Amino acid sequence: MSLGDEHGARGEDGGYGGTGQTRTRLPDGAGDAYGGARRGGRSSSRSLVTVVGVVVLLIAAIAFANRGDGGSGSDDAGDGGKAGSAPTAASGEQPVKTKAGGIPSGFTQDEQGAQSAASNYAVALGSTGMFQSARRHEIVATIYTSAAASKLQGPMDEAYSDSFLDKLGLDADGNAPAGNTFVSRTVPLGTAVQQYSDSTAKISVWYMGLIGMSGPNSTDPVHSTWKTWTFDLQWSDGDWKVTKDTQKDGPAPVPGDDRAASSDEISKAIEEYGGFTYAR
């Protein structure tokens, strides 16, 4: 929101409202909307209008920022709200510090721990490691229950076939050609608790994905995707493990007008900016 949007843009003739109108001063200031009885110069009046406009905008901004923070008008705390519809807020809990197979582990046995597990598992399953056989096996064995992992390994190996890798510009080992950078990254934006108990949970992760080949001769440049990944989790051996997962497209926002980066810029960014360990 801008001053022009809320109160009207200033016209070329010095008026306000964007319609060419000018301010009319009534006798003795009785009808002056800004309460001024002084007949000072126009510059002081305009300064007053600007100050009043800025104050109004600041008050509106503060009210908007504080909306829903315990006020009586907020519906977030109502009993009729959807499960998991509350904003993903920081809880003050420290992210997990242990790893299993290079993936964060040791999540707490509560809703926040399940949400953190689902977010970190989405990151691992959306990484470039999934395109390399040995690393993929390690990721699947770490994230899924042993029963689920044994059922998934074969179908996943078939899905990541040599022909599939070739379409992405990768060799049979999942490596990019010299001078190119293969990009596959999942960036969680929020989580929703669909179901929860002490032993099971269903968590949805809304995320943006980056995938493609960054290089001077790439025919599949890095692009973004928007999806929702839902994980069925089970508390097993002291941690949350995946029993099954599904994905669906969206919700995707309207694309912006940002300038597309060059392949060199993308490659440099991927090398310089690492991922996060997610926790609430």
Number of C-alpha atoms within 10 A of each C-alpha: 8 10 14 13 9 12 14 14 16 17 14 11 11 14 16 19 16 15 13 13 14 13 12 9 14 11 10 11 14 11 13 14 11 11 9 15 14 9 12 9 8 11 9 11 16 14 11 14 14 13 12 13 15 14 12 15 17 12 11 13 13 11 11 10 10 11 13 14 10 11 9 9 9 11 13 15 12 8 8 8 11 12 12 15 13 14 10 14 9 10 9 8 10 10 17 17 10 11 11 13 13 12 17 21 24 17 21 17 16 16 21 19 22 29 29 25 30 29 28 25 26 25 22 21 18 18 19 17 17 21 24 18 18 11 15 21 18 17 22 23 20 21 28 23 20 16 10 16 21 13 10 16 16 11 10 16 16 10 13 18 14 16 13 15 19 14 11 18 20 19 17 17 12 21 16 20 13 7 10 18 22 24 20 22 21 25 19 22 12 15 25 20 20 16 15 16 12 10 13 21 24 22 26 25 25 26 23 18 20 17 20 19 25 26 22 12 11 16 13 15 18 23 14 15 14 19 18 22 21 22 26 22 27 21 21 14 9 11 18 29 27 25 18 16 15 10 13 11 11 14 13 14 7 6 7 6 6 6 6 10 10 14 19 14 12 19 20 13 11 17 10 8 8 7 11 12 14 19 21 15
